[in-house]
Amino acid sequence: MKIVDFSKSNSVLNRFVAELRDVNIQKDSLRFRRNVERIGEIMAYEISKDLDYSIEKVQTPLGIANVSVPSDKIVIGTILRAGLPLHQGFLNIFDKAENAFVSAYRKYTDQNHFDIHVEYLASPRIDEKTLIITDPMLATGGSMELSYHAMLTKGEPAHIHIASIIASRKAVEYLKSIFPSEKTTIWVAAIDEDLNEHAYIVPGLGDAGDLCFGEKE
């Protein structure tokens, strides 16, 4: 399985990640959402290099131009609610993509233990398409696993791209054991080594959903 860790190379994406982590900049929810969106745009551009291409003939005012364009049929699947700004970043680039949305959330049984529930799925058929699943935080990998299995009720994709901003090492290793290695690529802006007792990524950035949209009960 291919793992792309953007923190291992120098790019402006690292600046956006630094601002997402910064407790002072986090107070500006508009900037937080926009930084998530911009990271999605950069990741989408990088993923576009791995797609299949074909030549399209384009009529210009002066003749015919042969242009190499992506030929993949893309479905962008997003885990609600924190994934919405990241989804938008991808959709800004893959503007002809189809879209899927799945509700996956933690239901705590006590202060430190929880189950993950999936309650909602809206998705097109994904048979033989390129599926991009976006979730800004991969803590344990449980939400990504259940969301993927929910999407499989709509068909078997030709290739899978998992796109996240910050992942724990544990989540990356877990997803490597769950997803088909021959057709899955994991794209992350950074991999952090630790999880705390509440299964939050350390140093991470906190609760991405709350930082985007406000706290929930």
Disulfide bonds with the S-S distance in Angstrom:
none
